[in-house]
């Protein structure tokens, strides 16, 4: 009996290192703005977290770094099977996981980090097998960046007031909205919705100024009150939407 147990113990010692050995497994993740390029360093990148989908354990996390990518390749060239985008200086997050067993993972991306009012989150689940790399996983993130440039928050004016409203509008990658590029100003509905003392005051369109990504209008505010300005941009072709807010106090 002791001999049998000794033999079984030896076999266990032989197989234990094999079963417990961690195998490096490479994962490459890119976060692409819908109808645009990749979210990288110019926009603060996108946070990427890789978790075990069953236990919640964080296996890796980081931020996409690099440039938005090649506009002609991404926007104007029909994508063929196996075409790789995450090469060269294109923004991505890379991790090498030491896997001892197959893991079902949830990969979550959140960004762009430099524009907190425009933060979006997307996720996907997939299996990872030890030693079987995931060479390119692209997560598409919907939305637009809208940033209220004027008036500054909590601006105080005397009645009657005339207020310039200016906003920067762009895809999440920071790509330029300009007639010369892929993102035409006429594709975007840009407006400001105004509340006075919490009640609807009106919705007013912003027009492209001729300067890249800039839209503006002028509001006439003859009455005293607290005005809440909600600026939005909407692309009806893609559904991409962005919002920012500011306030004006007219005394």
C-alpha positions as CSV (number, residue, x, y, z in Angstrom):
1,X,0.0,0.0,0.0
2,X,2.8,2.4,0.9
3,X,4.5,1.6,-2.4
4,X,1.4,2.4,-4.3
5,X,1.0,5.7,-2.5
6,X,4.7,6.5,-3.1
7,X,4.3,5.9,-6.8
8,X,1.1,8.0,-7.0
9,X,2.9,10.8,-5.1
10,X,5.8,10.7,-7.6
11,X,3.4,11.0,-10.5
12,X,1.7,13.9,-8.8
13,X,5.0,15.7,-8.4
14,X,5.8,15.1,-12.1
15,X,2.6,16.6,-13.3
16,X,2.2,19.4,-10.8
17,X,4.7,21.8,-12.4
18,X,3.1,21.2,-15.8
19,X,-0.4,21.9,-14.5
20,X,0.7,25.0,-12.5
21,X,3.0,26.5,-15.0
22,X,1.9,30.0,-16.1
23,X,2.1,30.7,-19.9
24,X,2.7,34.2,-21.2
25,X,-0.3,35.3,-23.3
26,X,-0.2,38.7,-25.2
27,X,-3.3,40.8,-25.5
28,X,-3.5,44.0,-27.7
29,X,-6.5,46.3,-27.3
30,X,-7.4,49.4,-29.3
31,X,-10.3,51.8,-28.6
32,X,-11.7,53.3,-31.8
33,X,-14.1,56.2,-31.9
34,X,-17.2,55.4,-33.9
35,X,-16.9,56.8,-37.5
36,X,-13.4,58.0,-36.6
37,X,-9.9,57.0,-35.5
38,X,-8.3,55.5,-32.3
39,X,-8.4,57.2,-28.9
40,X,-4.8,57.8,-28.0
41,X,-2.4,60.2,-26.3
42,X,-3.7,63.4,-27.8
43,X,-7.0,62.8,-26.0
44,X,-5.5,61.4,-22.8
45,X,-6.0,57.8,-24.0
46,X,-8.6,55.4,-22.9
47,X,-8.4,53.3,-19.7
48,X,-8.4,49.5,-20.4
49,X,-9.1,47.0,-17.6
50,X,-9.0,43.2,-18.2
51,X,-10.8,41.2,-15.6
52,X,-11.7,37.6,-15.0
53,X,-15.4,37.6,-16.0
54,X,-16.3,35.0,-13.4
55,X,-14.3,36.2,-10.3
56,X,-13.8,39.9,-11.0
57,X,-10.0,39.6,-10.5
58,X,-8.1,42.3,-12.4
59,X,-5.6,40.6,-14.7
60,X,-4.2,43.8,-16.3
61,X,-5.0,47.5,-16.7
62,X,-3.5,50.5,-18.3
63,X,-4.1,53.3,-20.8
64,X,-4.0,53.3,-24.6
65,X,-1.0,55.3,-25.8
66,X,0.0,56.4,-29.3
67,X,-1.5,58.3,-32.2
68,X,-5.0,58.1,-33.7
69,X,-3.9,56.1,-36.7
70,X,-3.9,56.5,-40.5
71,X,-7.0,58.4,-41.6
72,X,-6.9,57.1,-45.2
73,X,-6.5,53.5,-44.2
74,X,-9.2,53.6,-41.5
75,X,-11.7,56.0,-43.1
76,X,-11.3,55.6,-46.9
77,X,-10.0,52.1,-47.5
78,X,-12.4,49.2,-47.5
79,X,-11.5,46.9,-44.7
80,X,-10.3,43.5,-46.0
81,X,-10.3,40.4,-43.9
82,X,-7.4,40.2,-41.4
83,X,-6.5,43.9,-42.0
84,X,-4.5,45.1,-38.9
85,X,-5.0,48.6,-37.6
86,X,-3.0,48.4,-34.4
87,X,0.5,48.7,-35.8
88,X,3.2,51.3,-35.9
89,X,2.4,54.3,-33.7
90,X,-1.4,53.7,-33.6
91,X,-2.8,54.0,-30.1
92,X,-3.2,50.7,-28.1
93,X,-2.8,49.0,-24.8
94,X,-0.7,45.9,-24.6
95,X,-0.5,43.4,-21.8
96,X,1.2,40.0,-21.3
97,X,-0.9,37.8,-19.0
98,X,0.6,34.8,-17.2
99,X,-2.3,32.3,-17.6
100,X,-2.3,28.9,-15.9
101,X,-5.7,28.0,-17.3
102,X,-8.3,29.3,-19.8
103,X,-9.9,32.5,-18.6
104,X,-13.2,34.1,-19.7
105,X,-12.3,37.8,-19.4
106,X,-14.2,41.0,-19.6
107,X,-12.3,43.8,-21.3
108,X,-13.6,47.3,-20.4
109,X,-12.5,50.6,-22.0
110,X,-13.3,54.1,-20.7
111,X,-12.4,57.3,-22.3
112,X,-11.3,59.8,-23.6
113,X,-9.6,60.5,-20.3
114,X,-8.7,64.1,-21.2
115,X,-12.4,65.1,-21.7
116,X,-14.3,63.9,-18.6
117,X,-17.6,65.4,-19.8
118,X,-17.3,63.1,-22.9
119,X,-16.4,59.9,-21.1
120,X,-17.9,56.7,-22.5
121,X,-17.5,53.1,-21.6
122,X,-17.6,49.9,-23.7
123,X,-16.9,46.3,-22.9
124,X,-16.7,42.8,-24.4
125,X,-16.2,39.3,-23.0
126,X,-13.9,36.7,-24.6
127,X,-12.0,33.5,-23.8
128,X,-8.2,33.6,-23.4
129,X,-6.3,30.4,-23.6
130,X,-2.7,30.1,-22.1
131,X,-0.2,30.8,-24.8
132,X,-2.8,31.8,-27.5
133,X,-2.3,35.5,-28.1
134,X,-5.0,38.0,-28.9
135,X,-3.1,40.1,-31.4
136,X,-5.7,42.8,-32.1
137,X,-9.0,43.5,-30.3
138,X,-10.7,46.7,-31.4
139,X,-13.5,48.2,-29.2
140,X,-15.7,50.8,-30.9
141,X,-16.8,53.7,-28.7
142,X,-19.8,55.9,-29.7
143,X,-20.1,59.5,-28.8
144,X,-18.8,63.0,-29.5
145,X,-16.7,65.5,-27.6
146,X,-18.6,68.7,-26.9
147,X,-16.8,71.3,-24.8
148,X,-18.4,74.6,-23.8
149,X,-15.8,77.3,-24.4
150,X,-18.0,80.3,-23.7
151,X,-19.6,81.5,-21.6
152,X,-17.5,80.4,-18.7
153,X,-19.3,78.6,-15.9
154,X,-21.3,80.8,-13.6
155,X,-20.7,84.0,-15.7
156,X,-22.4,87.0,-14.1
157,X,-23.9,89.6,-16.4
158,X,-26.2,92.6,-16.2
159,X,-29.6,92.6,-17.9
160,X,-30.3,92.9,-20.7
161,X,-27.4,90.5,-21.6
162,X,-26.0,89.4,-25.0
163,X,-24.0,86.2,-24.6
164,X,-21.8,84.5,-27.1
165,X,-22.0,80.7,-26.9
166,X,-19.0,78.8,-28.3
167,X,-18.4,75.1,-28.4
168,X,-15.7,72.7,-29.6
169,X,-17.1,69.6,-31.3
170,X,-15.1,66.6,-32.5
171,X,-15.1,62.8,-32.5
172,X,-13.8,61.1,-29.4
173,X,-10.4,60.7,-31.0
174,X,-10.0,64.4,-31.3
175,X,-10.2,64.4,-35.1
176,X,-10.8,67.8,-36.8
177,X,-14.3,68.8,-37.8
178,X,-13.5,70.8,-41.0
179,X,-14.7,70.8,-44.6
180,X,-11.3,69.6,-45.7
181,X,-11.3,66.4,-43.7
182,X,-13.5,63.4,-43.3
183,X,-15.6,65.0,-40.6
184,X,-17.7,67.7,-42.3
185,X,-19.4,70.4,-40.2
186,X,-22.7,70.0,-42.0
187,X,-22.9,66.4,-40.7
188,X,-23.4,67.7,-37.1
189,X,-26.4,69.2,-35.6
190,X,-25.1,71.6,-32.9
191,X,-27.3,73.6,-30.6
192,X,-27.8,74.9,-27.1
193,X,-30.9,74.2,-25.0
194,X,-31.6,76.9,-22.5
195,X,-33.5,76.8,-19.2
196,X,-34.3,80.0,-17.3
197,X,-34.9,79.5,-13.6
198,X,-35.5,75.8,-14.3
199,X,-38.0,76.4,-17.1
200,X,-37.6,76.0,-20.9
201,X,-36.4,79.1,-22.6
202,X,-35.6,77.8,-26.0
203,X,-33.2,75.8,-28.2
204,X,-30.8,77.7,-30.5
205,X,-28.6,76.3,-33.2
206,X,-24.8,76.9,-33.3
207,X,-23.1,77.5,-36.7
208,X,-19.7,76.4,-37.8
209,X,-17.3,79.4,-37.4
210,X,-14.9,78.4,-40.2
211,X,-12.3,77.5,-37.6
212,X,-11.6,73.8,-37.1
213,X,-14.1,72.2,-34.7
214,X,-15.6,75.5,-33.5
215,X,-19.3,76.4,-33.5
216,X,-21.0,79.5,-32.1
217,X,-24.1,81.6,-31.7
218,X,-25.3,84.7,-29.8
219,X,-28.1,84.6,-27.2
220,X,-30.2,87.5,-26.2
221,X,-31.1,87.3,-22.5
222,X,-33.2,90.3,-21.7
223,X,-34.5,89.1,-18.4
224,X,-32.9,88.5,-15.0
225,X,-32.5,84.9,-13.9
226,X,-30.3,81.8,-13.7
227,X,-29.7,80.3,-17.2
228,X,-28.7,76.7,-17.6
229,X,-27.1,76.0,-21.0
230,X,-26.9,72.5,-22.3
231,X,-24.8,72.3,-25.5
232,X,-25.2,69.2,-27.7
233,X,-23.9,67.8,-30.9
234,X,-25.6,65.0,-32.9
235,X,-24.6,63.1,-36.0
236,X,-27.8,61.6,-37.5
237,X,-25.8,59.3,-39.8
238,X,-24.1,57.5,-36.9
239,X,-26.1,58.4,-33.8
240,X,-23.0,59.9,-32.2
241,X,-24.0,62.4,-29.5
242,X,-22.1,64.6,-27.1
243,X,-23.2,67.0,-24.4
244,X,-21.6,69.7,-22.1
245,X,-23.2,72.2,-19.8
246,X,-22.5,75.7,-18.4
247,X,-24.5,78.4,-16.6
248,X,-25.1,82.2,-16.8
249,X,-26.5,84.5,-14.1
250,X,-28.2,87.6,-15.4
251,X,-28.8,90.3,-12.7
